[in-house]
Amino acid sequence: MLQVLLVDDDSEFTEVACQIIEFLGYDIYVAANLEEAKEWLLSQPFDHVLLDFMLPDGSGLHLIDFLKQNDLKPYVTLITGHPSVKGMLAGLCGPKVNYIVKPLQREDIEATLSRKDITPKPTQKCMPTLHFGCLVGESKPMLELYSMIERVAKTSANVMLMGESGVGKEVVANAIHSSTNKSAPMVATNCGALSRELISSELFGHEKGAFTGAISRKDGVFVRAGNGTLFLDEVTEMPLDMQPNLLRVLENQRVTPVGGTQEVEVNCRVVSATNRKMTELAQGDIIREDIYYRLAVFPISIPSLSERKEDIPLLAEVFLQQLNQENGTEFNWQSEQLAILQNNNWPGNVRELRHAIHRAFIMSDPATQKIQLPSSFISPFSTANTESAISAGQTIEELEKELIRVTLDKVDGNKTQAAEMLGISTKTLYNRLNAYTDFVV
């Protein structure tokens, strides 16, 4: 019968896990810290060790070192409290160390102890769901996004989309438009790409002869959008002195073409987008307050790819199958390749991921039906992340300290939330912080 050692200081979790493991027919022993675990390991053999990454008296990685020093070779599964932890540790501990993320289901534990691959195998026949016909992802942030789209689609409220560059703001705008069931097309324009002289003409239209080069009358995007949706990308890049003209249209639903005298009624929903942060908008000299409140009747924050890394395999599958359909190929992903993509930092978000897959597709041999990923995905925009990168060669203490630091940074120093993300008790987190006398948050 399989002998299992569970090393975790969370009493509620160990009680539930023990019940599941006993139900599966395995012998289970429990240790609440490293010292207890070492005593068990020296007293009898174990086939499998389920090991919490962070314990009251040290890191689970210390126990892995102990196993190597004493020539003990059970299979080890590190239990982590957040997907990002798994990504940071992958590849550092050897082939006999697996990773699972809390909260655990019975199927997770059963697959782990039987050493089955619990990673879903991608298949060409089963495409991920395209929500609203264009959005991919089943993570919690994306499910919340879908809910907001469904709610605002039932109204005519103006929407401001906020998020980092490359998260897919125009795709979300398309989702909002398509879910309103309007027959009118969505009209898009990039406010940041227009010169000061052409902004009014592009937005409101112009009459023939209104300025040099105006050889004929032209409708602006507000008129062309009709009863549909107008997407104003990079709206915060519009010069401040031009914004009052936009405010008047938003308030009165009427436009006056450049060089014209007759007002034209408009009836479109305005979906705007910006990659500026809220703090930047509040500092001024970017967007007028009255304009913001007219555009952001219903603001939506789009999650970055780092906030929904579990969606990366789904996105990769969709992008690859689209390329297969366009080029008549039959490339497929390997599970280890999806893990590489999921563990990589993508500062350019979904746009960067898609372009990286496209490059890999071009460089792959169609005869193998296997994508050839590059050795690295170096980006000039990822330098901001290098300070918190974890690499082989660091001590366990450095690894653990860095993991705590980046987690606390992520939650603005909230220790309770950080402990929850790390899958440990708040008491354990304080113990680890006290152990590092030079720790600065």
Secondary structure, DSSP 8 states (H G I E B T S, - for coil): --EEEEE-S-HHHHHHHHHHHHHTT-EEEEESSHHHHHHHHHHS--SEEEEESEETTEEHHHHHHHHHHTT---EEEEEESSHHHHHHHTTSS-TTEEEEESS--HHHHHHHHTT---S----TTS----BTTTB---SHHHHHHHHHHHHHHTS---EEEE--TTS-HHHHHHHHHHTTT-SS-EEEEEGGGS-HHHHHHHHHEE-TTSSTT--S-EE-HHHHTTTSEEEEETGGGS-GGGHHHHHHHHHHSEE--BT--S-EE---EEEEEE---HHHHHTSSSS-HHHHHHH-SEEEE---GGG-GGGHHHHHHHHHHHHHHHHT---B--HHHHHHHHHS--TTHHHHHHHHHHHHHHHS-TTTTB----S----GGGGGGGGG---TT--HHHHHHHHHHHHHHHTTT-HHHHHHHHTS-HHHHHHHHHH-TT---
